[in-house]
Amino acid sequence: MAKTRTGPEDYATPIRRLLVGLLVLVLLGLFILWRIDSPRVERFRAALVDAVVPNMDWALAPVTRIMGMVEDFQSYTRIYEQNQELKRELQTMKAWKEAALQLEQKNARLLDLNQVRLDPKLTHVTGVVMADSGSPFRQSVLLNVGARDGIRDGWATMDGIGLVGRISGVGERTSRVILVTDTSSRIPITIQPSGQKALLSGDNSPLPLLEFIENTDEVRPGDRVVTSGDGGVFPAGLLVGQVVMGSDRRLRVVLAADYQRLEFLRVLRSHELEPIMDAGGVIAAPLPSVPVPEVDPESEAAAPPVPGAGNVEDGGSGAAEGGDGATAGTAADG
């Protein structure tokens, strides 16, 4: 005996099919309606939009809310990325802050040390570099200080860090500075920490030569080079640079002064050198020796003969002596 189907299962499928068909027809009709190009249809579309769209706010509210949530999520994502980037920048800034603090402390110590003078009498005059020589055969610059400012020949000049050169030629308002790199520059220096003495000779190159080193085995690249003060021209202890090995396998010096940016130079007032008036103060006395008389042949020939000093073979002298003796005897008898 066949079973009869009862319940919702008997009409659910036909109703679903009917609804899908109606929806397809409605969508197809709307598509055709919006594709018809006619004034009447255009007015109908406008009237339909005016009647339906204002009353569809309740249907658009969820869509608007969802779109707002999507935009908020995107904004949150951008904010999160910016936050992570700011954190990374903050870590970098902390490192820079620590470095800046260390540099500030170091700068404060250097400024404090800058006020300390090796010699209380050693002062300086600051001048502005006006021009350079512009010659490959002569390394010099021109300063705007001269005789009216008390500048004198031979005084050392520095750029605030290292030795630059010496004054060579002073005018009333200007002065010429011969740089350390010039071929006419010869400066006695001391190499630290070995204490070796040498001569810094310019050769028109950025790296002047080290010559006449006492013991080259004790000199290493990187050693500090300062002025020795020998000769009394330059003060002792002025920083010159560091020792390097040149491409020609000769010891040279990397200058501490920045020759690419010479804008201001300090002219160091050296001590007044006492003039040497008496050579005996610096020249040792000669050793004692037996004096040897000098004989002048002309004066000896012109002098009259000395009695008793003639030659015994000389008859004239003997006769004279005899005559003198006879005369003396006659005088005595008389």
VEXDREN-2710 file (C-alpha; in Angstrom, 1 decimal):
% VEXDREN-2710
k/r/px/py/pz
1/MET/0.0/0.0/0.0
2/ALA/1.5/3.4/-1.1
3/LYS/2.2/6.1/1.5
4/THR/0.9/9.6/1.0
5/ARG/3.2/12.5/1.7
6/THR/1.9/15.1/4.1
7/GLY/3.5/18.1/5.8
8/PRO/5.6/21.0/4.7
9/GLU/7.8/19.0/2.4
10/ASP/5.0/18.7/-0.1
11/TYR/4.9/22.4/-1.1
12/ALA/8.3/23.9/-0.1
13/THR/10.0/23.1/-3.3
14/PRO/7.3/24.5/-5.6
15/ILE/7.2/27.7/-3.6
16/ARG/10.9/28.1/-3.7
17/ARG/10.9/27.7/-7.5
18/LEU/8.1/30.2/-7.8
19/LEU/9.9/32.8/-5.8
20/VAL/13.1/32.4/-7.7
21/GLY/11.2/32.7/-10.9
22/LEU/9.5/35.9/-9.8
23/LEU/12.8/37.4/-8.7
24/VAL/14.3/36.6/-12.0
25/LEU/11.4/38.2/-13.8
26/VAL/11.6/41.4/-11.6
27/LEU/15.4/41.7/-12.2
28/LEU/14.9/41.2/-15.9
29/GLY/12.2/43.7/-16.0
30/LEU/14.3/46.3/-14.2
31/PHE/17.2/45.6/-16.5
32/ILE/14.9/46.1/-19.6
33/LEU/13.4/49.2/-18.0
34/TRP/16.7/50.8/-17.4
35/ARG/17.9/50.0/-20.9
36/ILE/15.0/51.5/-22.8
37/ASP/15.9/54.9/-24.2
38/SER/12.6/56.8/-24.3
39/PRO/11.3/60.0/-22.7
40/ARG/8.3/58.4/-21.2
41/VAL/10.4/55.6/-19.7
42/GLU/12.9/58.1/-18.5
43/ARG/10.1/60.0/-16.6
44/PHE/8.8/56.7/-15.2
45/ARG/12.3/55.8/-14.0
46/ALA/12.7/59.2/-12.3
47/ALA/9.3/58.8/-10.6
48/LEU/10.1/55.3/-9.5
49/VAL/13.4/56.4/-8.0
50/ASP/11.8/59.3/-6.2
51/ALA/9.1/57.0/-4.8
52/VAL/11.3/54.1/-3.7
53/VAL/14.8/55.4/-2.8
54/PRO/13.7/57.8/0.1
55/ASN/11.7/55.0/1.6
56/MET/14.7/52.6/1.4
57/ASP/16.8/54.3/4.2
58/TRP/16.1/51.4/6.5
59/ALA/17.5/49.0/3.9
60/LEU/20.6/51.1/3.3
61/ALA/21.4/51.6/7.0
62/PRO/23.0/48.1/7.4
63/VAL/25.0/48.7/4.2
64/THR/26.1/52.1/5.5
65/ARG/27.0/50.7/8.9
66/ILE/29.1/47.9/7.2
67/MET/30.9/50.3/5.0
68/GLY/31.7/52.5/8.1
69/MET/33.1/49.4/9.9
70/VAL/35.2/48.5/6.9
71/GLU/36.6/52.1/6.7
72/ASP/37.2/52.1/10.5
73/PHE/39.1/48.8/10.2
74/GLN/41.2/50.1/7.4
75/SER/41.9/53.3/9.5
76/TYR/42.8/51.1/12.4
77/THR/45.2/49.1/10.3
78/ARG/46.9/52.3/9.1
79/ILE/47.1/53.6/12.7
80/TYR/48.6/50.4/13.8
81/GLU/51.3/50.5/11.1
82/GLN/52.0/54.1/11.9
83/ASN/52.3/53.2/15.6
84/GLN/54.8/50.5/14.8
85/GLU/56.8/52.9/12.6
86/LEU/56.8/55.5/15.4
87/LYS/58.0/52.9/17.9
88/ARG/60.9/52.0/15.6
89/GLU/61.7/55.7/15.1
90/LEU/61.5/56.2/18.9
91/GLN/64.1/53.4/19.4
92/THR/66.3/55.0/16.9
93/MET/65.9/58.5/18.5
94/LYS/66.8/57.0/21.9
95/ALA/70.1/55.7/20.4
96/TRP/70.7/59.2/18.8
97/LYS/69.8/60.8/22.1
98/GLU/72.4/58.7/24.0
99/ALA/75.0/59.5/21.3
100/ALA/74.1/63.2/21.5
101/LEU/74.5/63.2/25.3
102/GLN/77.9/61.6/25.0
103/LEU/79.0/64.1/22.4
104/GLU/77.7/66.9/24.6
105/GLN/79.7/65.7/27.5
106/LYS/82.8/65.3/25.3
107/ASN/82.2/68.7/23.9
108/ALA/81.9/70.2/27.4
109/ARG/85.2/68.6/28.4
110/LEU/86.9/69.8/25.2
111/LEU/85.6/73.3/25.8
112/ASP/86.9/73.2/29.3
113/LEU/90.3/71.9/28.1
114/ASN/90.4/74.6/25.5
115/GLN/90.6/77.3/28.2
116/VAL/93.8/75.7/29.5
117/ARG/97.0/77.2/28.1
118/LEU/100.3/75.3/28.0
119/ASP/102.0/78.6/28.7
120/PRO/100.3/81.6/30.3
121/LYS/102.3/84.0/28.0
122/LEU/101.1/82.2/24.8
123/THR/98.1/84.2/23.5
124/HIS/96.7/84.4/19.9
125/VAL/95.2/86.7/17.4
126/THR/92.4/85.4/15.1
127/GLY/92.4/86.3/11.4
128/VAL/90.2/85.6/8.4
129/VAL/91.7/83.9/5.4
130/MET/91.3/86.3/2.5
131/ALA/92.8/84.4/-0.4
132/ASP/95.3/81.7/-1.2
133/SER/98.3/81.7/-3.5
134/GLY/96.6/79.5/-6.2
135/SER/100.1/78.2/-7.3
136/PRO/101.1/74.6/-7.4
137/PHE/104.7/75.6/-6.5
138/ARG/103.8/77.6/-3.4
139/GLN/101.4/76.8/-0.6
140/SER/100.4/80.0/1.3
141/VAL/97.3/82.0/2.3
142/LEU/96.7/85.6/3.1
143/LEU/95.3/86.8/6.5
144/ASN/93.5/90.1/7.3
145/VAL/95.8/90.8/10.3
146/GLY/99.2/92.5/10.0
147/ALA/101.7/94.8/11.8
148/ARG/98.9/97.0/13.3
149/ASP/97.7/93.9/15.1
150/GLY/101.2/93.0/16.4
151/ILE/101.9/90.2/13.9
152/ARG/105.5/89.3/13.4
153/ASP/107.4/87.0/11.1
154/GLY/107.9/83.4/12.2
155/TRP/104.8/83.1/14.4
156/ALA/102.9/79.8/14.2
157/THR/99.3/79.7/12.9
158/MET/96.6/77.1/13.7
159/ASP/93.1/76.5/12.6
160/GLY/91.8/75.5/16.1
161/ILE/92.9/71.9/15.8
162/GLY/96.3/71.5/14.3
163/LEU/99.3/73.5/13.0
164/VAL/98.8/75.2/9.6
165/GLY/102.0/77.1/9.0
166/ARG/104.0/80.1/10.0
167/ILE/103.9/83.9/9.2
168/SER/106.3/84.8/6.4
169/GLY/105.8/88.4/5.3
170/VAL/103.9/91.0/7.3
171/GLY/102.2/94.1/5.9
172/GLU/100.4/96.8/7.7
173/ARG/97.0/95.1/7.5
174/THR/97.7/91.7/6.0
175/SER/100.2/88.9/6.5
176/ARG/101.3/85.9/4.5
177/VAL/101.2/82.4/6.0
178/ILE/103.5/79.7/4.5
179/LEU/101.7/76.4/5.0
180/VAL/103.3/73.3/6.4
181/THR/102.9/71.6/3.0
182/ASP/105.1/74.3/1.2
183/THR/108.5/73.2/0.0
184/SER/110.2/75.9/2.0
185/SER/108.6/74.7/5.3
186/ARG/110.9/72.9/7.8
187/ILE/109.5/72.3/11.2
188/PRO/111.2/70.4/14.1
189/ILE/108.8/67.9/15.6
190/THR/108.5/65.2/18.2
191/ILE/106.9/61.8/17.5
192/GLN/104.9/60.5/20.5
193/PRO/104.9/58.2/22.4
194/SER/108.4/57.2/21.4
195/GLY/109.8/60.7/21.7
196/GLN/111.8/60.6/18.5
197/LYS/112.9/63.9/17.1
198/ALA/112.6/64.5/13.3
199/LEU/112.1/67.3/10.8
200/LEU/108.8/67.8/9.0
201/SER/109.5/68.9/5.4
202/GLY/106.8/70.1/3.0
203/ASP/106.9/68.9/-0.6
204/ASN/103.7/70.5/-2.0
205/SER/101.7/67.4/-1.3
206/PRO/98.9/66.9/1.3
207/LEU/101.2/64.6/3.3
208/PRO/104.6/66.2/4.2
209/LEU/107.6/64.1/4.8
210/LEU/109.3/63.0/8.0
211/GLU/113.1/63.4/7.7
212/PHE/116.1/62.9/9.9
213/ILE/114.4/60.5/12.3
214/GLU/116.7/59.3/15.1
215/ASN/115.4/55.7/15.1
216/THR/112.8/54.8/12.5
217/ASP/112.2/51.4/14.2
218/GLU/110.4/53.1/17.1
219/VAL/108.0/55.0/14.8
220/ARG/104.7/53.4/13.9
221/PRO/101.8/54.6/11.7
222/GLY/99.3/56.3/13.9
223/ASP/101.8/57.9/16.2
224/ARG/101.0/61.5/17.3
225/VAL/103.2/64.3/15.9
226/VAL/103.7/67.6/17.8
227/THR/106.1/70.4/17.5
228/SER/109.3/70.0/19.5
229/GLY/110.0/73.7/20.1
230/ASP/113.7/73.2/19.0
231/GLY/115.1/76.5/17.7
232/GLY/112.7/78.6/19.7
233/VAL/110.6/79.5/16.6
234/PHE/107.5/77.4/17.3
235/PRO/106.1/76.7/20.8
236/ALA/106.4/73.1/21.9
237/GLY/103.4/70.7/22.0
238/LEU/101.4/72.1/19.1
239/LEU/99.5/69.3/17.4
240/VAL/100.6/68.6/13.8
241/GLY/99.0/65.2/12.8
242/GLN/99.6/61.5/12.7
243/VAL/102.3/59.3/11.1
244/VAL/101.3/57.3/8.0
245/MET/103.2/55.2/5.5
246/GLY/103.1/56.9/2.1
247/SER/102.7/55.2/-1.2
248/ASP/106.4/55.7/-1.8
249/ARG/107.1/53.7/1.4
250/ARG/108.3/56.8/3.2
251/LEU/107.0/58.0/6.5
252/ARG/104.6/61.0/6.1
253/VAL/102.2/62.9/8.3
254/VAL/98.4/63.3/7.9
255/LEU/97.8/66.8/9.1
256/ALA/95.2/67.5/11.8
257/ALA/94.3/70.9/10.3
258/ASP/91.5/70.9/7.7
259/TYR/93.2/72.4/4.7
260/GLN/90.1/72.1/2.6
261/ARG/88.2/74.7/4.8
262/LEU/90.7/77.3/6.0
263/GLU/88.4/80.2/7.0
264/PHE/89.8/81.4/10.3
265/LEU/93.4/81.0/11.6
266/ARG/94.9/81.7/15.0
267/VAL/98.3/83.4/15.1
268/LEU/100.1/82.4/18.2
269/ARG/102.1/85.1/19.9
270/SER/105.5/83.5/20.6
271/HIS/107.9/84.6/23.3
272/GLU/110.3/87.4/22.6
273/LEU/113.7/85.9/21.7
274/GLU/116.6/87.5/23.3
275/PRO/119.1/88.8/20.7
276/ILE/122.6/87.3/20.9
277/MET/125.0/90.2/21.4
278/ASP/128.0/88.2/22.6
279/ALA/129.2/85.2/20.6
280/GLY/131.2/84.0/23.6
281/GLY/128.0/83.1/25.3
282/VAL/127.2/80.3/22.8
283/ILE/130.7/79.5/21.5
284/ALA/133.1/77.6/23.7
285/ALA/136.5/79.0/24.5
286/PRO/139.4/77.5/22.5
287/LEU/141.7/75.0/24.2
288/PRO/145.1/76.4/25.5
289/SER/148.0/75.8/23.1
290/VAL/151.7/76.9/22.8
291/PRO/152.0/80.2/20.9
292/VAL/154.1/80.0/17.8
293/PRO/155.7/83.3/16.8
294/GLU/155.3/84.3/13.2
295/VAL/158.4/85.5/11.3
296/ASP/158.1/88.2/8.6
297/PRO/160.9/87.8/6.0
298/GLU/160.6/91.4/4.8
299/SER/160.8/93.0/8.2
300/GLU/163.7/90.7/9.2
301/ALA/165.7/91.6/6.0
302/ALA/165.1/95.4/6.7
303/ALA/166.2/95.2/10.4
304/PRO/169.9/96.1/11.2
305/PRO/172.2/93.3/12.1
306/VAL/172.5/92.4/15.8
307/PRO/176.0/92.3/17.2
308/GLY/177.3/88.8/17.9
309/ALA/174.5/87.3/16.0
310/GLY/176.2/87.2/12.6
311/ASN/177.9/84.3/10.9
312/VAL/181.4/83.4/12.0
313/GLU/182.5/83.1/8.4
314/ASP/181.5/86.6/7.7
315/GLY/184.7/88.7/7.6
316/GLY/182.9/92.0/7.8
317/SER/181.2/91.1/11.0
318/GLY/184.5/89.8/12.5
319/ALA/186.4/92.9/11.5
320/ALA/183.7/95.0/12.9
321/GLU/183.8/93.1/16.1
322/GLY/187.6/93.4/16.1
323/GLY/187.5/97.1/15.4
324/ASP/184.9/97.6/18.1
325/GLY/187.1/95.6/20.5
326/ALA/190.2/97.7/19.7
327/THR/188.4/100.9/20.1
328/ALA/187.0/99.7/23.3
329/GLY/190.5/98.7/24.5
330/THR/192.0/102.1/23.5
331/ALA/189.3/103.9/25.3
332/ALA/189.9/101.8/28.4
333/ASP/193.7/102.5/28.2
334/GLY/193.2/106.1/27.8
END
